[in-house]
């Protein structure tokens, strides 16, 4: 019974995350403000106060990171399915734990790739940009979210 409850919560959380963002595009208005949300690269550039050359470098780093992250994200999706299947099939706790550990290892790899990308971006910043603690923290959290998309620089959950 407990496993079914855990599985149901796990499934509900996955569905809730899948619904987040909807089908918004660049020209869709945000709420009643009538403004479009900036592209992710623009948002990152604003957070870090990037100049034109830095922006170009950051785009390249982000594009390269996306290529490295996507196979890991695909493996994570399969791993989540394996966890759910193990719970649903009534597998032993050891088997479920092993599936969860596999998922956690993939998540750790993704975090490592994102952190390396952030370090590359950080190394290209000037002293004032490096002292912008709020921008640095926001950009690191932002990077983690955008790499959950198929295309990091697209709007929504594309």
ZAVEX-483234 format. One record per atom (N, C-alpha, C): atom name; chain; x, y, z. Coordinates in steps of 0.2 Angstrom, whole numbers. Each point is the difference from the previous one (the first is absolute). Layout:
<site = CA; unit = A; x = X; y = Y; z = Z>
...
***
This chain:
<site = N; unit = A; x = 4; y = -6; z = 0>
<site = CA; unit = A; x = -4; y = 6; z = 0>
<site = C; unit = A; x = 4; y = 6; z = 0>
<site = N; unit = A; x = 6; y = 0; z = 4>
<site = CA; unit = A; x = 4; y = 6; z = 1>
<site = C; unit = A; x = 3; y = 1; z = -7>
<site = N; unit = A; x = 2; y = -5; z = -3>
<site = CA; unit = A; x = 4; y = 0; z = -7>
<site = C; unit = A; x = -5; y = 3; z = -5>
<site = N; unit = A; x = -6; y = -1; z = 0>
<site = CA; unit = A; x = -5; y = 3; z = -5>
<site = C; unit = A; x = -1; y = 7; z = 2>
<site = N; unit = A; x = 0; y = 2; z = 6>
<site = CA; unit = A; x = -1; y = 7; z = 2>
<site = C; unit = A; x = 7; y = 4; z = -3>
<site = N; unit = A; x = 5; y = -3; z = 1>
<site = CA; unit = A; x = 7; y = 3; z = -2>
<site = C; unit = A; x = 0; y = 1; z = -8>
<site = N; unit = A; x = -2; y = -6; z = -3>
<site = CA; unit = A; x = -1; y = 0; z = -7>
<site = C; unit = A; x = -5; y = 6; z = -3>
<site = N; unit = A; x = -5; y = 0; z = 4>
<site = CA; unit = A; x = -5; y = 5; z = -2>
<site = C; unit = A; x = 2; y = 7; z = 1>
<site = N; unit = A; x = 4; y = 2; z = 5>
<site = CA; unit = A; x = 3; y = 6; z = 1>
<site = C; unit = A; x = 5; y = 2; z = -5>
<site = N; unit = A; x = 4; y = -5; z = -1>
<site = CA; unit = A; x = 6; y = 0; z = -5>
<site = C; unit = A; x = -3; y = 2; z = -7>
<site = N; unit = A; x = -6; y = -4; z = -2>
<site = CA; unit = A; x = -3; y = 2; z = -6>
<site = C; unit = A; x = -3; y = 6; z = -1>
<site = N; unit = A; x = -4; y = 2; z = 6>
<site = CA; unit = A; x = -3; y = 7; z = 0>
<site = C; unit = A; x = 5; y = 6; z = -1>
<site = N; unit = A; x = 6; y = -1; z = 4>
<site = CA; unit = A; x = 5; y = 5; z = -1>
<site = C; unit = A; x = 3; y = 0; z = -7>
<site = N; unit = A; x = 1; y = -5; z = -3>
<site = CA; unit = A; x = 2; y = 0; z = -7>
<site = C; unit = A; x = -5; y = 3; z = -5>
<site = N; unit = A; x = -6; y = -1; z = 1>
<site = CA; unit = A; x = -6; y = 3; z = -4>
<site = C; unit = A; x = 0; y = 7; z = 1>
<site = N; unit = A; x = 1; y = 2; z = 7>
<site = CA; unit = A; x = 0; y = 7; z = 1>
<site = C; unit = A; x = 5; y = 4; z = -3>
<site = N; unit = A; x = 6; y = -3; z = 0>
<site = CA; unit = A; x = 6; y = 3; z = -3>
<site = C; unit = A; x = -1; y = 0; z = -8>
<site = N; unit = A; x = -3; y = -5; z = -3>
<site = CA; unit = A; x = -1; y = 0; z = -7>
<site = C; unit = A; x = -5; y = 6; z = -2>
<site = N; unit = A; x = -5; y = 1; z = 4>
<site = CA; unit = A; x = -5; y = 5; z = -1>
<site = C; unit = A; x = 3; y = 7; z = 0>
<site = N; unit = A; x = 5; y = 1; z = 4>
<site = CA; unit = A; x = 3; y = 7; z = 1>
<site = C; unit = A; x = 2; y = 3; z = -6>
<site = N; unit = A; x = -1; y = 6; z = -1>
<site = CA; unit = A; x = 2; y = 4; z = -6>
<site = C; unit = A; x = -4; y = 0; z = -6>
<site = N; unit = A; x = -5; y = -5; z = -1>
<site = CA; unit = A; x = -4; y = 1; z = -5>
<site = C; unit = A; x = 3; y = 0; z = -7>
<site = N; unit = A; x = -4; y = 3; z = -5>
<site = CA; unit = A; x = 3; y = 1; z = -6>
<site = C; unit = A; x = 1; y = 7; z = -2>
<site = N; unit = A; x = 4; y = 3; z = 4>
<site = CA; unit = A; x = 1; y = 7; z = -1>
<site = C; unit = A; x = 6; y = 1; z = -5>
<site = N; unit = A; x = -1; y = 5; z = -4>
<site = CA; unit = A; x = 6; y = 2; z = -5>
<site = C; unit = A; x = 2; y = 7; z = 1>
<site = N; unit = A; x = 5; y = 2; z = -4>
<site = CA; unit = A; x = 3; y = 6; z = 1>
<site = C; unit = A; x = -5; y = 6; z = 0>
<site = N; unit = A; x = -5; y = 0; z = -4>
<site = CA; unit = A; x = -4; y = 5; z = -2>
<site = C; unit = A; x = -6; y = 0; z = 5>
<site = N; unit = A; x = -1; y = -5; z = 4>
<site = CA; unit = A; x = -6; y = 0; z = 4>
<site = C; unit = A; x = 1; y = 5; z = 6>
<site = N; unit = A; x = -6; y = 3; z = 1>
<site = CA; unit = A; x = 1; y = 5; z = 6>
<site = C; unit = A; x = 0; y = -4; z = 7>
<site = N; unit = A; x = 3; y = 4; z = 4>
<site = CA; unit = A; x = 1; y = -3; z = 7>
<site = C; unit = A; x = -6; y = 3; z = 4>
<site = N; unit = A; x = -5; y = -4; z = 2>
<site = CA; unit = A; x = -5; y = 3; z = 4>
<site = C; unit = A; x = -3; y = 6; z = -3>
<site = N; unit = A; x = -2; y = 5; z = 4>
<site = CA; unit = A; x = -3; y = 6; z = -2>
<site = C; unit = A; x = 5; y = 5; z = -2>
<site = N; unit = A; x = 6; y = -1; z = 1>
<site = CA; unit = A; x = 6; y = 5; z = -1>
<site = C; unit = A; x = 1; y = 1; z = -8>
<site = N; unit = A; x = -2; y = -4; z = -4>
<site = CA; unit = A; x = 1; y = 1; z = -7>
<site = C; unit = A; x = 7; y = 0; z = -2>
<site = N; unit = A; x = 4; y = -3; z = 4>
<site = CA; unit = A; x = 7; y = 0; z = -2>
<site = C; unit = A; x = 3; y = -7; z = -2>
<site = N; unit = A; x = 4; y = -1; z = -4>
<site = CA; unit = A; x = 3; y = -7; z = -1>
<site = C; unit = A; x = 6; y = -1; z = 4>
<site = N; unit = A; x = 1; y = -6; z = 2>
<site = CA; unit = A; x = 5; y = -2; z = 4>
<site = C; unit = A; x = 6; y = -1; z = -4>
<site = N; unit = A; x = 6; y = 3; z = 2>
<site = CA; unit = A; x = 6; y = 0; z = -4>
<site = C; unit = A; x = 3; y = -7; z = -1>
<site = N; unit = A; x = 3; y = -1; z = -5>
<site = CA; unit = A; x = 3; y = -7; z = -1>
<site = C; unit = A; x = 5; y = -2; z = 6>
<site = N; unit = A; x = 1; y = -6; z = 1>
<site = CA; unit = A; x = 4; y = -2; z = 5>
<site = C; unit = A; x = 7; y = 3; z = 0>
<site = N; unit = A; x = 3; y = 1; z = -6>
<site = CA; unit = A; x = 7; y = 3; z = -1>
<site = C; unit = A; x = -1; y = 7; z = 3>
<site = N; unit = A; x = -5; y = 3; z = -2>
<site = CA; unit = A; x = -1; y = 7; z = 2>
<site = C; unit = A; x = 0; y = 1; z = 8>
<site = N; unit = A; x = -4; y = -5; z = 2>
<site = CA; unit = A; x = -1; y = 0; z = 8>
<site = C; unit = A; x = 7; y = -1; z = 3>
<site = N; unit = A; x = 4; y = -5; z = -2>
<site = CA; unit = A; x = 6; y = -1; z = 3>
<site = C; unit = A; x = 5; y = 6; z = -1>
<site = N; unit = A; x = 0; y = 3; z = -6>
<site = CA; unit = A; x = 4; y = 6; z = -1>
<site = C; unit = A; x = -2; y = 6; z = 5>
<site = N; unit = A; x = -6; y = 0; z = 1>
<site = CA; unit = A; x = -3; y = 6; z = 5>
<site = C; unit = A; x = 3; y = -2; z = 7>
<site = N; unit = A; x = -1; y = -6; z = 2>
<site = CA; unit = A; x = 2; y = -2; z = 7>
<site = C; unit = A; x = 8; y = 1; z = 1>
<site = N; unit = A; x = 4; y = -2; z = -5>
<site = CA; unit = A; x = 7; y = 1; z = 0>
<site = C; unit = A; x = 3; y = 7; z = -2>
<site = N; unit = A; x = -5; y = 4; z = -3>
<site = CA; unit = A; x = 2; y = 6; z = -3>
<site = C; unit = A; x = 6; y = -1; z = -6>
<site = N; unit = A; x = -2; y = -5; z = -4>
<site = CA; unit = A; x = 5; y = -2; z = -5>
<site = C; unit = A; x = 1; y = 6; z = -6>
<site = N; unit = A; x = 6; y = 0; z = -3>
<site = CA; unit = A; x = 1; y = 5; z = -6>
<site = C; unit = A; x = -1; y = -5; z = -6>
<site = N; unit = A; x = 0; y = 3; z = -6>
<site = CA; unit = A; x = -1; y = -4; z = -6>
<site = C; unit = A; x = 4; y = -6; z = -1>
<site = N; unit = A; x = 7; y = 1; z = 1>
<site = CA; unit = A; x = 5; y = -5; z = -1>
<site = C; unit = A; x = -2; y = -6; z = 6>
<site = N; unit = A; x = -1; y = 2; z = 6>
<site = CA; unit = A; x = -1; y = -5; z = 5>
<site = C; unit = A; x = -7; y = -4; z = -2>
<site = N; unit = A; x = -4; y = 4; z = -2>
<site = CA; unit = A; x = -7; y = -3; z = -2>
<site = C; unit = A; x = 1; y = -6; z = -5>
<site = N; unit = A; x = 4; y = 2; z = -5>
<site = CA; unit = A; x = 2; y = -5; z = -5>
<site = C; unit = A; x = 4; y = -6; z = 3>
<site = N; unit = A; x = 4; y = 1; z = 4>
<site = CA; unit = A; x = 4; y = -6; z = 3>
<site = C; unit = A; x = -5; y = -4; z = 5>
<site = N; unit = A; x = -4; y = 4; z = 3>
<site = CA; unit = A; x = -5; y = -4; z = 5>
<site = C; unit = A; x = -5; y = -4; z = -4>
<site = N; unit = A; x = -2; y = 2; z = -6>
<site = CA; unit = A; x = -4; y = -4; z = -4>
<site = C; unit = A; x = 3; y = -6; z = -3>
<site = N; unit = A; x = 7; y = 1; z = -2>
<site = CA; unit = A; x = 3; y = -6; z = -2>
<site = C; unit = A; x = 1; y = -5; z = 6>
<site = N; unit = A; x = 2; y = 2; z = 6>
<site = CA; unit = A; x = 0; y = -4; z = 6>
<site = C; unit = A; x = -6; y = -4; z = 1>
<site = N; unit = A; x = -6; y = 4; z = 0>
<site = CA; unit = A; x = -6; y = -3; z = 1>
<site = C; unit = A; x = -2; y = -5; z = -5>
<site = N; unit = A; x = 1; y = 1; z = -6>
<site = CA; unit = A; x = -1; y = -4; z = -6>
<site = C; unit = A; x = 4; y = -7; z = 1>
<site = N; unit = A; x = 6; y = 1; z = 2>
<site = CA; unit = A; x = 4; y = -6; z = 1>
<site = C; unit = A; x = -2; y = -4; z = 6>
<site = N; unit = A; x = -2; y = 3; z = 5>
<site = CA; unit = A; x = -3; y = -3; z = 6>
<site = C; unit = A; x = -6; y = -4; z = -1>
<site = N; unit = A; x = -5; y = 3; z = -4>
<site = CA; unit = A; x = -6; y = -3; z = -2>
<site = C; unit = A; x = 2; y = -7; z = -4>
<site = N; unit = A; x = 4; y = 0; z = -4>
<site = CA; unit = A; x = 2; y = -6; z = -4>
<site = C; unit = A; x = 2; y = -5; z = 5>
<site = N; unit = A; x = 4; y = 2; z = 6>
<site = CA; unit = A; x = 2; y = -5; z = 4>
<site = C; unit = A; x = -5; y = -2; z = 5>
<site = N; unit = A; x = -5; y = 4; z = 2>
<site = CA; unit = A; x = -5; y = -1; z = 5>
<site = C; unit = A; x = -6; y = -4; z = -3>
<site = N; unit = A; x = -2; y = 1; z = -6>
<site = CA; unit = A; x = -5; y = -4; z = -3>
<site = C; unit = A; x = 0; y = -7; z = 0>
<site = N; unit = A; x = 5; y = -4; z = -1>
<site = CA; unit = A; x = 0; y = -7; z = 1>
<site = C; unit = A; x = -1; y = -2; z = 7>
<site = N; unit = A; x = 3; y = 4; z = 4>
<site = CA; unit = A; x = -1; y = -2; z = 7>
<site = C; unit = A; x = -8; y = 1; z = 2>
<site = N; unit = A; x = -3; y = 6; z = -2>
<site = CA; unit = A; x = -7; y = 1; z = 2>
<site = C; unit = A; x = -4; y = -6; z = -3>
<site = N; unit = A; x = 1; y = -2; z = -6>
<site = CA; unit = A; x = -3; y = -6; z = -3>
<site = C; unit = A; x = 0; y = -6; z = 4>
<site = N; unit = A; x = 6; y = -1; z = 3>
<site = CA; unit = A; x = 2; y = -6; z = 4>
<site = C; unit = A; x = -4; y = 1; z = 7>
<site = N; unit = A; x = -1; y = 6; z = 2>
<site = CA; unit = A; x = -3; y = 1; z = 6>
<site = C; unit = A; x = -8; y = -1; z = -1>
<site = N; unit = A; x = -2; y = 1; z = -5>
<site = CA; unit = A; x = -7; y = -1; z = -2>
<site = C; unit = A; x = -2; y = -8; z = 0>
<site = N; unit = A; x = 5; y = -3; z = -3>
<site = CA; unit = A; x = -1; y = -8; z = 0>
<site = C; unit = A; x = 1; y = -2; z = 7>
<site = N; unit = A; x = 5; y = 3; z = 4>
<site = CA; unit = A; x = 1; y = -2; z = 7>
<site = C; unit = A; x = -6; y = 1; z = 4>
<site = N; unit = A; x = -4; y = 5; z = 0>
<site = CA; unit = A; x = -6; y = 2; z = 3>
<site = C; unit = A; x = -5; y = -5; z = -1>
<site = N; unit = A; x = -1; y = -2; z = -7>
<site = CA; unit = A; x = -4; y = -5; z = -2>
<site = C; unit = A; x = 1; y = -7; z = 4>
<site = N; unit = A; x = 7; y = -2; z = 0>
<site = CA; unit = A; x = 2; y = -6; z = 3>
<site = C; unit = A; x = -2; y = 0; z = 8>
<site = N; unit = A; x = 1; y = 6; z = 3>
<site = CA; unit = A; x = -2; y = 0; z = 7>
<site = C; unit = A; x = -8; y = -1; z = 1>
<site = N; unit = A; x = -4; y = 3; z = -4>
<site = CA; unit = A; x = -7; y = -1; z = 0>
<site = C; unit = A; x = -2; y = -7; z = -1>
<site = N; unit = A; x = 3; y = -3; z = -5>
<site = CA; unit = A; x = -1; y = -7; z = -2>
<site = C; unit = A; x = 1; y = -4; z = 6>
<site = N; unit = A; x = 6; y = 1; z = 3>
<site = CA; unit = A; x = 2; y = -4; z = 5>
<site = C; unit = A; x = -5; y = 0; z = 6>
<site = N; unit = A; x = -2; y = 6; z = 2>
<site = CA; unit = A; x = -5; y = 1; z = 5>
<site = C; unit = A; x = -6; y = -3; z = -2>
<site = N; unit = A; x = -3; y = 1; z = -6>
<site = CA; unit = A; x = -6; y = -3; z = -2>
<site = C; unit = A; x = 0; y = -7; z = 0>
<site = N; unit = A; x = 6; y = -3; z = -2>
<site = CA; unit = A; x = 0; y = -8; z = 0>
<site = C; unit = A; x = 1; y = -3; z = 7>
<site = N; unit = A; x = 1; y = 4; z = 5>
<site = CA; unit = A; x = 1; y = -2; z = 6>
<site = C; unit = A; x = 7; y = -3; z = 2>
<site = N; unit = A; x = 5; y = 3; z = -4>
<site = CA; unit = A; x = 7; y = -3; z = 1>
<site = C; unit = A; x = 2; y = 2; z = 7>
<site = N; unit = A; x = 6; y = -4; z = 2>
<site = CA; unit = A; x = 2; y = 1; z = 7>
<site = C; unit = A; x = 3; y = 7; z = 1>
<site = N; unit = A; x = 0; y = 2; z = 6>
<site = CA; unit = A; x = 3; y = 7; z = 2>
<site = C; unit = A; x = 7; y = 1; z = -3>
<site = N; unit = A; x = 4; y = -6; z = 0>
<site = CA; unit = A; x = 7; y = 1; z = -2>
<site = C; unit = A; x = 0; y = 1; z = -8>
<site = N; unit = A; x = -5; y = -3; z = -4>
<site = CA; unit = A; x = 0; y = 1; z = -7>
<site = C; unit = A; x = -2; y = 8; z = -1>
<site = N; unit = A; x = -5; y = 2; z = 4>
<site = CA; unit = A; x = -2; y = 7; z = -1>
<site = C; unit = A; x = 5; y = 5; z = 2>
<site = N; unit = A; x = 4; y = -2; z = 5>
<site = CA; unit = A; x = 5; y = 4; z = 3>
<site = C; unit = A; x = 6; y = 1; z = -6>
<site = N; unit = A; x = 1; y = -6; z = -3>
<site = CA; unit = A; x = 5; y = 0; z = -5>
<site = C; unit = A; x = -2; y = 5; z = -6>
<site = N; unit = A; x = -6; y = -1; z = -2>
<site = CA; unit = A; x = -3; y = 5; z = -5>
<site = C; unit = A; x = 1; y = 7; z = 2>
<site = N; unit = A; x = -2; y = 1; z = 6>
<site = CA; unit = A; x = 0; y = 7; z = 2>
<site = C; unit = A; x = 8; y = 3; z = 0>
<site = N; unit = A; x = 4; y = -5; z = 2>
<site = CA; unit = A; x = 7; y = 2; z = 0>
<site = C; unit = A; x = 3; y = 2; z = -7>
<site = N; unit = A; x = -2; y = -4; z = -5>
<site = CA; unit = A; x = 1; y = 1; z = -7>
<site = C; unit = A; x = -2; y = 7; z = -2>
<site = N; unit = A; x = -6; y = 1; z = 2>
<site = CA; unit = A; x = -3; y = 7; z = -2>
<site = C; unit = A; x = 4; y = 5; z = 3>
<site = N; unit = A; x = 2; y = 0; z = 6>
<site = CA; unit = A; x = 4; y = 5; z = 4>
<site = C; unit = A; x = 7; y = 1; z = -3>
<site = N; unit = A; x = 3; y = -6; z = -2>
<site = CA; unit = A; x = 6; y = 1; z = -3>
<site = C; unit = A; x = 0; y = 4; z = -7>
<site = N; unit = A; x = -6; y = -1; z = -4>
<site = CA; unit = A; x = -1; y = 4; z = -6>
<site = C; unit = A; x = -1; y = 7; z = 2>
<site = N; unit = A; x = -4; y = 1; z = 5>
<site = CA; unit = A; x = -1; y = 7; z = 2>
<site = C; unit = A; x = 6; y = 4; z = 2>
<site = N; unit = A; x = 5; y = -4; z = 4>
<site = CA; unit = A; x = 6; y = 3; z = 2>
<site = C; unit = A; x = 5; y = 1; z = -6>
<site = N; unit = A; x = -1; y = -4; z = -5>
<site = CA; unit = A; x = 4; y = 1; z = -6>
<site = C; unit = A; x = -2; y = 7; z = -4>
<site = N; unit = A; x = -7; y = 1; z = 0>
<site = CA; unit = A; x = -2; y = 6; z = -3>
<site = C; unit = A; x = 2; y = 6; z = 4>
<site = N; unit = A; x = -1; y = -1; z = 6>
<site = CA; unit = A; x = 3; y = 6; z = 4>
<site = C; unit = A; x = 7; y = 2; z = -1>
<site = N; unit = A; x = 4; y = -5; z = -1>
<site = CA; unit = A; x = 7; y = 1; z = -1>
<site = C; unit = A; x = 1; y = 3; z = -6>
<site = N; unit = A; x = -3; y = -2; z = -6>
<site = CA; unit = A; x = 0; y = 3; z = -6>
<site = C; unit = A; x = -2; y = 8; z = 0>
<site = N; unit = A; x = -5; y = 1; z = 4>
<site = CA; unit = A; x = -3; y = 7; z = 0>
<site = C; unit = A; x = 5; y = 4; z = 4>
<site = N; unit = A; x = 3; y = -3; z = 5>
<site = CA; unit = A; x = 5; y = 4; z = 5>
<site = C; unit = A; x = 6; y = 1; z = -4>
<site = N; unit = A; x = 2; y = -4; z = -5>
<site = CA; unit = A; x = 6; y = 1; z = -4>
<site = C; unit = A; x = -1; y = 6; z = -5>
<site = N; unit = A; x = -6; y = 0; z = -2>
<site = CA; unit = A; x = -2; y = 5; z = -5>
<site = C; unit = A; x = -1; y = 7; z = 4>
<site = N; unit = A; x = -2; y = 0; z = 6>
<site = CA; unit = A; x = 0; y = 6; z = 3>
<site = C; unit = A; x = 7; y = 3; z = 2>
<site = N; unit = A; x = 4; y = -5; z = 1>
<site = CA; unit = A; x = 7; y = 2; z = 2>
<site = C; unit = A; x = 3; y = 3; z = -6>
<site = N; unit = A; x = -1; y = -3; z = -6>
<site = CA; unit = A; x = 2; y = 3; z = -7>
<site = C; unit = A; x = -2; y = 7; z = -1>
<site = N; unit = A; x = -7; y = 1; z = 2>
<site = CA; unit = A; x = -3; y = 7; z = -1>
<site = C; unit = A; x = 3; y = 4; z = 5>
<site = N; unit = A; x = 1; y = -2; z = 6>
<site = CA; unit = A; x = 3; y = 4; z = 6>
<site = C; unit = A; x = 7; y = 3; z = -2>
<site = N; unit = A; x = 4; y = -5; z = -3>
<site = CA; unit = A; x = 7; y = 2; z = -2>
<site = C; unit = A; x = 0; y = 6; z = -5>
<site = N; unit = A; x = -5; y = 1; z = -4>
<site = CA; unit = A; x = 0; y = 5; z = -5>
<site = C; unit = A; x = -3; y = 7; z = 2>
<site = N; unit = A; x = -2; y = 0; z = 7>
<site = CA; unit = A; x = -3; y = 6; z = 2>
<site = C; unit = A; x = 5; y = 5; z = 3>
<site = N; unit = A; x = -1; y = 6; z = 0>
<site = CA; unit = A; x = 4; y = 5; z = 3>
<site = C; unit = A; x = -1; y = 1; z = 7>
<site = N; unit = A; x = 4; y = 3; z = 4>
<site = CA; unit = A; x = 0; y = 1; z = 7>
<site = C; unit = A; x = -7; y = 2; z = 3>
<site = N; unit = A; x = -3; y = 5; z = -4>
<site = CA; unit = A; x = -6; y = 3; z = 3>
<site = C; unit = A; x = -6; y = -6; z = -1>
<site = N; unit = A; x = 1; y = -3; z = -6>
<site = CA; unit = A; x = -5; y = -6; z = -1>
<site = C; unit = A; x = 1; y = -5; z = 5>
<site = N; unit = A; x = 6; y = -2; z = 2>
<site = CA; unit = A; x = 1; y = -5; z = 5>
<site = C; unit = A; x = -2; y = 2; z = 7>
<site = N; unit = A; x = 0; y = 6; z = 1>
<site = CA; unit = A; x = -3; y = 3; z = 7>
<site = C; unit = A; x = -7; y = 0; z = 0>
<site = N; unit = A; x = -4; y = -1; z = -5>
<site = CA; unit = A; x = -7; y = 1; z = 0>
<site = C; unit = A; x = -3; y = -7; z = 2>
<site = N; unit = A; x = 0; y = -1; z = 7>
<site = CA; unit = A; x = -2; y = -6; z = 3>
<site = C; unit = A; x = -7; y = -2; z = -2>
<site = N; unit = A; x = -4; y = 4; z = 0>
<site = CA; unit = A; x = -7; y = -1; z = -1>
<site = C; unit = A; x = -1; y = -3; z = -7>
<site = N; unit = A; x = 3; y = 4; z = -5>
<site = CA; unit = A; x = 0; y = -3; z = -7>
<site = C; unit = A; x = 3; y = -6; z = -1>
<site = N; unit = A; x = 6; y = -2; z = 4>
<site = CA; unit = A; x = 3; y = -6; z = -1>
<site = C; unit = A; x = -5; y = -6; z = 3>
<site = N; unit = A; x = -2; y = 1; z = 6>
<site = CA; unit = A; x = -5; y = -5; z = 2>
<site = C; unit = A; x = -6; y = -1; z = -4>
<site = N; unit = A; x = -3; y = 5; z = -2>
<site = CA; unit = A; x = -6; y = 0; z = -5>
<site = C; unit = A; x = 2; y = -4; z = -6>
<site = N; unit = A; x = 6; y = 2; z = -3>
<site = CA; unit = A; x = 1; y = -3; z = -6>
<site = C; unit = A; x = 2; y = -8; z = 0>
<site = N; unit = A; x = 3; y = -2; z = 6>
<site = CA; unit = A; x = 1; y = -7; z = 1>
<site = C; unit = A; x = -6; y = -4; z = 1>
<site = N; unit = A; x = -5; y = 3; z = 4>
<site = CA; unit = A; x = -7; y = -3; z = 0>
<site = C; unit = A; x = -3; y = 0; z = -7>
<site = N; unit = A; x = 0; y = 5; z = -3>
<site = CA; unit = A; x = -3; y = 1; z = -7>
<site = C; unit = A; x = 3; y = -6; z = -4>
<site = N; unit = A; x = 6; y = 0; z = 0>
<site = CA; unit = A; x = 4; y = -5; z = -5>
<site = C; unit = A; x = -3; y = -7; z = 2>
<site = N; unit = A; x = -1; y = -2; z = 6>
<site = CA; unit = A; x = -3; y = -7; z = 2>
<site = C; unit = A; x = -7; y = -1; z = -3>
<site = N; unit = A; x = -4; y = 5; z = 0>
<site = CA; unit = A; x = -6; y = 0; z = -3>
<site = C; unit = A; x = 0; y = -1; z = -8>
<site = N; unit = A; x = 4; y = 5; z = -3>
<site = CA; unit = A; x = -1; y = 0; z = -7>
<site = C; unit = A; x = 3; y = -7; z = -4>
<site = N; unit = A; x = 4; y = -3; z = 4>
<site = CA; unit = A; x = 3; y = -6; z = -3>
<site = C; unit = A; x = -5; y = -6; z = 1>
<site = N; unit = A; x = -6; y = 1; z = 3>
<site = CA; unit = A; x = -5; y = -5; z = 0>
<site = C; unit = A; x = -4; y = 0; z = -7>
<site = N; unit = A; x = 1; y = 5; z = -4>
<site = CA; unit = A; x = -4; y = 1; z = -6>
<site = C; unit = A; x = 4; y = -4; z = -6>
<site = N; unit = A; x = -3; y = -1; z = -5>
<site = CA; unit = A; x = 3; y = -3; z = -6>
<site = C; unit = A; x = 5; y = 5; z = -3>
<site = N; unit = A; x = -2; y = 6; z = 0>
<site = CA; unit = A; x = 4; y = 6; z = -3>
<site = C; unit = A; x = 0; y = 5; z = 6>
<site = N; unit = A; x = 6; y = 0; z = 2>
<site = CA; unit = A; x = 1; y = 5; z = 6>
<site = C; unit = A; x = -2; y = 7; z = -1>
<site = N; unit = A; x = 1; y = 2; z = -6>
<site = CA; unit = A; x = -2; y = 7; z = -2>
<site = C; unit = A; x = -7; y = 1; z = -3>
<site = N; unit = A; x = -4; y = -4; z = 1>
<site = CA; unit = A; x = -7; y = 0; z = -2>
<site = C; unit = A; x = -4; y = 2; z = 6>
<site = N; unit = A; x = -6; y = 3; z = -2>
<site = CA; unit = A; x = -5; y = 2; z = 5>
<site = C; unit = A; x = -4; y = -6; z = 2>
<site = N; unit = A; x = -2; y = 0; z = 6>
<site = CA; unit = A; x = -5; y = -6; z = 3>
<site = C; unit = A; x = 4; y = -6; z = 1>
<site = N; unit = A; x = -3; y = -6; z = -1>
<site = CA; unit = A; x = 3; y = -6; z = 1>
<site = C; unit = A; x = 2; y = -4; z = -6>
<site = N; unit = A; x = 1; y = 3; z = -5>
<site = CA; unit = A; x = 1; y = -2; z = -7>
<site = C; unit = A; x = 6; y = -5; z = 1>
***
